[in-house]
Amino acid sequence: APPTPPSALLYQLIDSLAASGSVDTRRLYVGGLSLGGMGTFDILARFPKRFAAAFPICGAGDESLASRYAKNTAVWIFHGSADAVVPPASSRIFYRNLQQAGADVKYSEYPGVGHNSWDNAFAEPELLPWLFSHSLQ
């Protein structure tokens, strides 16, 4: 399906920044929470060789597309086990599919945590060091 208008604008912004020479295109990262977590999975599938690492938080999406970016993008997935807004089933499937495809993937599911799992994710002391340790070849 074509991207939504806001997504298309985001893709244009990323292209513009990359073309400007002012960013290291080997160190582009993407992350988001809730609908942004869904957007994270979507942009990875649309641009499978663009991002060095990604961190979707309480997201969901088309799990069958994970193999598109499994070999190129490290992914750390976060979710709360008690999330009633976006249940963790999709994140679990993404994790399994990425593992099976040989991805550099991590999964953190927080017991008893609801939709606000971003509180836990952003408190992870290793998130930023992990993120910035990745670059594209």
N, C-alpha and C positions, 0 to 999 in steps of 0.2 A: 504494500500500500504506500502511496506517497506520504511524505512527512506532513505533519500539521504545519500551518503557517508559522507558529512560534518556533517549531523545530527547524524549519527551513531557514528562518532568520538566524538561529543559533549556528547552523552549519555555515552560513555565509560569513558570520563573524569569525568563526574558527579559521575558515579559509583565508579571510583577510589578514588575520593576525599571523598565520603561518607564512603568507606571501610577503609580509612586511619585513621579515628578517629579524624582527625584534623578540622572537620567542625561539626557544630550542625545540624544534619539531620532533626531536627524539625523546623529549620529556613532556609530552602532553598527557594530562590525567583528567579523568572524568569521574564524578560522583554525584549522588543525589539521594534524596529521601522521599519515600512514599511515591507520589507521581513522578518525582525526580529520579527515584530508584528504577521505576519503569522506563523512564527516558534514558537512563544509563544503559540498561540492557538493550534498548532500541538503538541507540547511537553506536554501540559496540557492533551490533549486527550490520548496521548500514555502512560503517567505516571500520572494517575488521583489522586494518593495519595501521590505524592512525594513533591509537592511544597505548602508552606504555603500561599503564595500570588504571584500574577502576575500582570504585567502592560503592556498589548499590546498597542502600539501606532500606529495608522493608519494602522492596520492590517486587515486581512480577513481570511476566511477559511471555514471549514465545520461546519456551525452553529448547525447542528443536533447533534454534538458530545458534546455540552456544558454540557449536563446533566451528562456526565461521571465524571466530576470534580466539579460540582456545590456544592456538600456538603462538599468538602475537601479544596478547594482553594479559598481564597478571590481574587477578580479580580477588578481592576480599569482600565477601557477601556478609551482611549483617541482618539479623531479624530477631524479633521477640517471639517467644513460643506462644504467648497468649494474645497475639495480634488479631483482633476481630475485624479490623478495617481491611488489611491486606494479609490474609492468612499466610503462614510461612511455607506452605506446601510448594509454591513455585520456586522460592529460594532454595529449598532442599533439592528440587529437581535440577535447577541450574547447577548447583554444586556437584551433584552426581554426574550430570552430563559433561561438565567441564573436567572433572576428574577422569572420566572415561576417555575424554579426548586428549588427555595428557597435558592439561593446562596447569599453570602455576596458580593454584586457587586455594583460598582459605575460606572457612565458614565459621561464623560466630553466631550462635543462637542463644539468646539470654532467657533462661527459665523464668516463667511468670511475668515477663515483661510484655506489655501491650504494644500499641502502635508507635509509641515514643522511643523506640529502640535506638534512635539517633543519640539520645542522651548517653547511652552506654557506648555506642560506637565512637562518638567524639571524645569520650573519656579514655579510650584505649591508648595507652602510652606508646604503643608501637605503630599506630596507624600512620602517622606522618613519616617516621623513618622508613617504614615498609614502602609507603607510596613513593617517596623520593629516591629509594634505592633502585627503582626500575627505569630502564630506558630502552628504546627500540634499538635494534642492531643497525 
